């Protein structure tokens, strides 16, 4: 079982196949989209230079013989029983046995407290996040505030500037990219 259908997870599956693993490989991801490359989400996707099809990863059942379980969250792991608990978007819970487990889920976007559901407040972690922010940027706001001057925050700020939008970049550290 591989948790995470982004570049790291797909590369783990590809490596297993190249090294001769002939058994089943289940790839689990909370995102319901086909596997895609995340770095362009804060750059080419926001500027409108690329459409979603361009970031899709060339991995699927055909070339790697993978079983995808998309839109499913890994909720718990029982290493002693070699089982992972998966929860579907509809709330159904199931345990899946594994011989080996790879966790390649990446980080989650950090939200400001009590900001979920507020119009105009976005995080950039998924394709859906990027497309939602892009739609707002296409509406032509005059100013955007980006909180966090790490790589993704700096890239979002740069993408906004490419669109001619004024940007205020807020960072807790003394300098951007300091962490």
N, C-alpha and C positions, 0 to 999 in steps of 0.2 A: 504494500500500500504506500502510495506517495501522497502526502498532503501538500497541495499547492500545484496548480496547473499553469504557473507562469514559467518564465525561462529556466529557472533553477530546477523546478519539478520535471519539466519536459526533458531537460538535459540529463537529469538523473535517470529517467526512463530510457532515453537514447543510449546512455552509457551501459545500463544493465543489458540492453539488447546487444550492443556491440561486444560485450564481454561474454555473450552466450546464454544469458538467462532466457529460457524458453517458456517459463511459467507465466501465469497471469500477472498482469500489473494493473492495479486499480489506482486511478488518479482522482483524488477528491479535491474539490475547490468550492468555496462559498459563493464565488462568482458564477452566475449562470451562463456567461459568455464562453464561447470557444476560447482555448488558450491564446493569449496575446502578449506582446512585448510591452512592458509597463513604462520604460523610460520616455517614449514619445508622448505619453499622456499629458505631461506638463510642458511640452514643447510643441511639436508639429500638430498634435491634435487640438491644442488650444488656439494656435494661430490660424487653424483652418487649412494649413498646407497639406495635411493628410486626412483621409477618410478612414473609418474603422477597419476596412478590409486590408489596408496597408500594414497594420500592426499584428494581424493574425499570424500565429506561429504555424509553421508547416508541419504540424504533428497531428496525428489522428489514428484512427483504427487501422487505416490502410497501410501506413508505413511502419508503425511500431506495435501494432496489435495491442492497443490500450483499451481498457474499460474506463470511460469517463463517468464520474458521478458529479455533475455540475449543479450548483445551487444547493450544495450540501455542506454543512459545517462539521468539522471535527470538534466534538465537545469534550471528550475524555479519552484517555489511553490507560489501559490496564496492561502493563508490561508483563506481569506474572501470568496472565491468561492469554497474552498475545492477541488482545482485542482492542479495537478502536470503536468508540461510540460516535455515530454519525446522526446529525439531525437535519432533516429536509426543511425546505422553506415552508412547508405546510405543517411543520411541527412533529412529523413522524420521526421516531427514534429507532435506530437499529444498530446492533453490534455486528462488526465485521472482523473476522479472524485474519491474522497476518503472520507470515513467516518472518518478514523483515519490514521495518517501517522507516520511511524517509520523511522528515518534516522540513518542507521547503516553502512554508506559507508566507514568509516575509513579515514585515512589520504592519501594524495597523495604523491608520491615520489617527492623529491625536486631535480630538475635538475640544473646543472651549466648553467649559461647564454650561449646561442649560442652553446650548446653541442649536441642538438638533431640531430640525423643522422650521427654523427661522428663515424666511425668504432672504435670499442674497448671501447667505452664509454657506460656504462650500468647503469640502476637503477634496484632495485629489489623490485617490488610491485606486479606483477602478475606472473602467471605460465609461460606465454610466456617470460617475462623478465628473470626469473630464468633459463629457458631452453636455452635461447640465451646466457646467461653468461656461463652456464655449457658447452655448445658447445665450447666456446672459451677457457675455462679452460682445456677441454679435449685435445685441440690442443697443450698443454704443454708450455705456456708462462713461462719465467724464473722469471718474477717479475710482481706483480700487485700493483697498487696504489688504496687504498680504501679511499674515502673522506667521513668523518663522522664516529666518534667513538661512536655512540649510540649503542643500542642493535643490530640493523640490520647490521650496518657497522662492529661491532666487530664480529658478527657471520659470515659474509662474509669473513672477514680476517681469522678467525679460519678455515673455510672451505677450503680456499686457502692453508693455511699451512698444513692441512691434506693431500692435494694433493702434498705436497712438493714444493709449489711455494713460493718464497720470497715475503713478503708483506711490503709495506710502508703504515702506517695508519696515515692519516692527520686529525686533529681535531682543530677547532677554539677555543674550550674551553681549559683551562689548563690541564684537566684530561679527560680520556675516561669516558663515561657514566655519565658525570657531569650534563647534563640537565635533 
